[in-house]
Amino acid sequence: MTIYPPPQLTIDKPEKYVYLFGRELMPSSIPFIIGGITIDITAFDEQFTIQKALIVIDEDLKYRGISPPYQWQWNEKTWGIKTICVKAYDTSGNSAEKDIKILIFNI
């Protein structure tokens, strides 16, 4: 039985910066977002096709993509500490998952 590696997955945005309406202002210990932002992820698999990529905010599915670019414009009115979880699934049945905590104020 051949075991294949899971997809490669990164959260490209947000990173550890202060963001004002999606623009990076300065480094921060955690992503601090003021206003809306586009969440960007990269999902890649060397041997198989990415079947789907997901963006989940506090266990609420916000985005399901089947081809790049994998991105979602977050413009909802919200504030506080949130968890962004991203997932990627390939056609071999493997998956990868990453999450980050962010602080957001979009009122």
N, C-alpha and C positions, 0 to 999 in steps of 0.2 A: 504494500500500500504506500503510495507516494503522498507525502505531506507537503503541501504548498504553503508558502508564507502568506500572511494576511496582506491586505492592501496597505500601501503607505498613505498616511493621513496627516495633514497639518492644518492648524487654524492660522491662516495668514493675517486675518484682521477680525477682531481686535487683538492687539498685542499689549504688552505692558507700557501703555502710554495714556496720557490724558487726551481725550478726543473732544473736539467741539464741532458738532454737526458733521462728524466723519473725518475731520482733519486732525492729524497728529499735532499736539502742541508741545509736549515734553514727556520724558520718561516718568513712569510711575511704578509703584510696587505691585499694583494690580491694574488691569484696564479700568479706567474711570471715564465714563461716557456721558457727555452732556449733549442732549438732542438725539437725533436719529443717527444710525450708522448702518453701513452695509457689512454684513458678516460674510467673509470670504474664506473658503476652505479649498484645499487641494487634496484630491483623492486620485491615487495612481496605483496601478498593478502592472508589474513587468510581464506576467504570463497570462493574465486573464483580463477581461473587460470589467470595468466598474458597472455594476448592475444598477445601483442607486446610492445616493448620498443624502443624508438627513441632517437637519439642524433642529435641535430640540432645546427649548428654553424652559427651565424648571419643569421638566417632564411633559411639556406641551409641544407637540410636533408643529413646527412652523414652516418647514421647507422640505420638499422631497424632489430631488433632481436626478435625471437619468443621463445627463451629458454635461460636460463643463461649458462655461464656468459655473461652479457651484457657489452661488451667492444669494443672499436674501437681504432685502432692505428692511431694517427694523425701525419702524416709525410709530409703533404703538405708544400710547401714553402709559408710562410705567416709571417706577423709581425703586431704588433699593439694591440689595445684593441679589444677584441672579446667577444661575449656573447655565452656561452654554455648553451643550453636549453635541458633538458631531459624530456621525457614524458613516461608515462606508462598507458596502457589501460588493463582493465580486461574483462572477458567474461560476466559480468553483464552490461557492458556499462559505467562503471565509469572510470575516468581517474585522473591522478595526474601529476603535472608539477612543475619543479624547474629550476631555472637558476642562473648562476654566471657570473660575468665579470672576464676576465683574461687578462693578458698581455703576449704576446708571441713573440719570435724572433726565427724563424726557416728559415734561408736563405741559 
